[in-house]
Amino acid sequence: MSARRIFARPARIAAVAPYLWMLLFFLVPFGFVLKISLSQTAIAQPPYLPLFDLTQDWAAIKASFAMLSMENFRLLISDNLYVLSYLRSLVVATISTAMLLLIGYLVDKSGKLGKYALILMTVAAISAVGANYSTEPYLLVVLLSGVLSASSSGAALVFSVIPKLVDGRGGAAALALVSSVGISAGFFGPFIMGWLKDLTSGYSVAMWIIAVILVFSGVIIFMIDSSVRKRVGPVIVKPSDNAVGATQKA
């Protein structure tokens, strides 16, 4: 198939959709966070200045840009609290990377991807429930790190399951859909968590819901992987293949 047919008008329009999704749910929120990071604290609603009003004239907008400063970033470097928080986040990232490498090795060795995804999601769910009832700050940090590390490692296995179900361009579309849903969850999740906190006067219900979703996700991945492996069946090497391999080695 020629490149001209692949990149026909419908295909080009479909290819634009993920970029628009990323623009809406990643770049735009990132721009809001960047603007707030350059703003100054104020006793107001919202609690920062300046506020941009596009209905103002250019001089007012230019004055608002002039009020932005790097003072918050200088504070991050000068205060040990923020430095230690950053180092803790590196610890979480290191643990997550180590877990991914270990799980990747075990999955590659055994081929039982769903089994390890279910284990990781269960560990994440138990950590979430434990964090909900923890009263010790250090234990809370450890449990929340467990939630993040285990769920991130388990979520990475999802991208290995999808190619087993759908291949070709359908598989690429499925991967894009899963990524888009994940991005939108990261966008809407804090709003839902805050709504549940206001509704129930605490985080208990929200953490239990997260735990249930994690276990349910692990079970779904396990069932899909088991179904695919049963359908495909074990790989049988024929004697003739061994003979050919021995001849090539010789």
N, C-alpha and C positions, 0 to 999 in steps of 0.2 A: 504493500500500500504506500502510495507516495505521500510525502510530507504535505503536499498541497491539499490532499483529501483529508488528512488527519487534522490539519488546522483550518478546516472549513469554518464558515461563519458560526454555525451552532456550537462547534467545539470551542471556538474562541470565546463565545459568550459564556459557555459553561466554565471555561478556565478563569474568567474574570471573577466569578462568584466567590471563590476562596479568598481572593485578595480583598474584595469588599468586606468580607466577614472579618478578616484580620484587621482591616482598617477600622471597622466599627468597634470591635471588642478587644483590640489590643493597642493600636496606636492612639486612638482617641482617649481611652482611659489613661494610657501612659502619659499623654500630654497633660491631662488634668493633674496627675501626680507630680510631674515635673514642675508645673506652675506652682502648686502648693509648696513644694520643697524650696522654691525660690522666694516664697512670700514671707511676710512677717507676722508673728503671733499678735492677735488682737482680741480683746474682750468684746466679742460681737458674734453675730450669727450670719454667715459662717465665721469661725474664729481665726481669720487671717485676712491680711491686706497685702496687695490691693485687690479690688474686685473689678473685673473687666465688664464693661457695658458697651456692647456693640452699637447701641443707639447714640452714644456720645460722639462728639466730634473727634477728629484726628488728634488734636492737641491733648485732649483728656486721655485718650488711649495711649499716646506717647508718654504722658506723665505717669500712667500706671506702669508701663514697662520700665520706666526709670526707677520705680520703687522696688523692683525686684533686686534681690541681693544673694550673695553666696555665703551669708553669715551662718545659715543652718549647716552647711557642709563644713565650715571651719569648726563649728561646735562638735560635729561628729568626730573630727580628728582629735580635738583637744580633750574630750571627756572619755575617761576609761570605760564608763558604762557602755557606751555605744561600741567601742572597740571590742570589748569582751562579748557583747551580743553578736557582733559580726563573726568573731572567732567561734562562738557556739554554732552559728549557722554553718560555718565551714566544717565543723565536726559532724553535723547532721548530713551535709553533702558528702563527706567522706564515708560515713557509715552507709548511706544510700548507694554510693558507687561500689563499695565493697560487697554489699548484698546483691547488687545487680550482677557483678562479676561471678560471685559464688553461685547464684541461682542460674546464671547463664551456663556455667560449667556443668552443673548438675542436670539441667534440662538437656544440654547437648549430649551428655553421657547416657542418660536414661530415656530421653524422648518424652517424658511425662510432664509436659508443660502445664497442663491443667492442675495437676497435683500440687505443684509448687505455687501456682497462682492462688489456689485455695488456702494453702498454708499461710502465705504472706497476707492475704486479705483477712484471715482469721486473727493473725497476730496484730494487724492494724486495728481491727475491731475491739479486741481485748484491751489494747493500749488506750483506745478512745474511751472505753467504759472506765478503765482504771483512772485515767486523767480526770474524768468527771467527778470521782469521789476522792481524789488525792488532796491532802491538805499540806503536804510538804512541797515547798517550791522546787527543790532540786529533783525530787521524784516526779513532779509535774513536768519539768523540762525533759526528763528522760522518757516519760510516757508519750508526750507530744512528739518527741523526736522519733519514737517508735512508730507512731501513727504515720508521720510523714515519710519516713524511710521505707516502711513495709508497703504502704499504699503506692508510693512512687515506683518501687521495684515491681509490685504486682501489676500496676497499670502498664508498665513497659512490656509485659508479656502479652498484653492484649494485641499489640501490633504484630506479634508472631502468630496469633491465632487467625487473624483476618485473612492472610494469604492462603491458609488452608481451606477456607470456605469459598473465597472468590479470587479469581486470578485475572490477569490482564488489566484492562482499563477499569473493569468493574471493581477489582481489588483496590486500585488507586482511588476510585471514588469512595469506596467504603472507608479507607484510611482517612481521607479528607473529611468525611462525615463524622467519624469518631473524634478526630482532632477538633472539629468545629464545635461539637457538643461539649468536649472537655473545656474549650476556651470559654464557651458561654456559661458553663457551670462555675468557672472561676470568676466570672463577672457577676452572675446572679447569686452565687453562694453566700457572700457576706450579707446581702440584703435579706435573704431568707433566714440566715442565722440570727440577725438582729431582730427580725420580725418574731421569730420563735422565742427569743429571749424576752422581748417586751410582752409577748402573749402569756408566757409561762413564768415570768419573773426569775429566770435562770437559764443556764445552758444545758441542764440535765436532759431535757427532751431532745434538743438538737443533737447532743452527743450520742444518744441512743439511736436516733434516726441514722446518723452517720455510720454507726456500728452495724446496723441492720443492712444498710445499703452496701457496705464493704463485704459482708459475708455473702449477701445475695449475688454480688458481682463475682466473687470467687467461685460460688457454686455454678453460676452460668458458664464461666470460662472452663471449669472442670468438665461440665456436661458436654460442651461443644467439643473440647479436645478429645474426650473419650469417644464421642460419636464419630469424629473424623478418623481417629486411629482404628476404630472397629471397621469403618467402611473401607479404608485404604488397606488395612491388614499388614502383617509383617512383611518385610522385604526379604525375598528368598533369592539366594545367590546360586545360580546353576553351576553344576560341575564343570561345564564347558567354559564358563567365565573364569573359574579358578585355573583351569588349564591354560587359558589364554594369558591370564595374569602371570602365571609361573613362567610361561615362555618369554613374556616381555621382560621379566626380571632377569632371566637368564641371558 
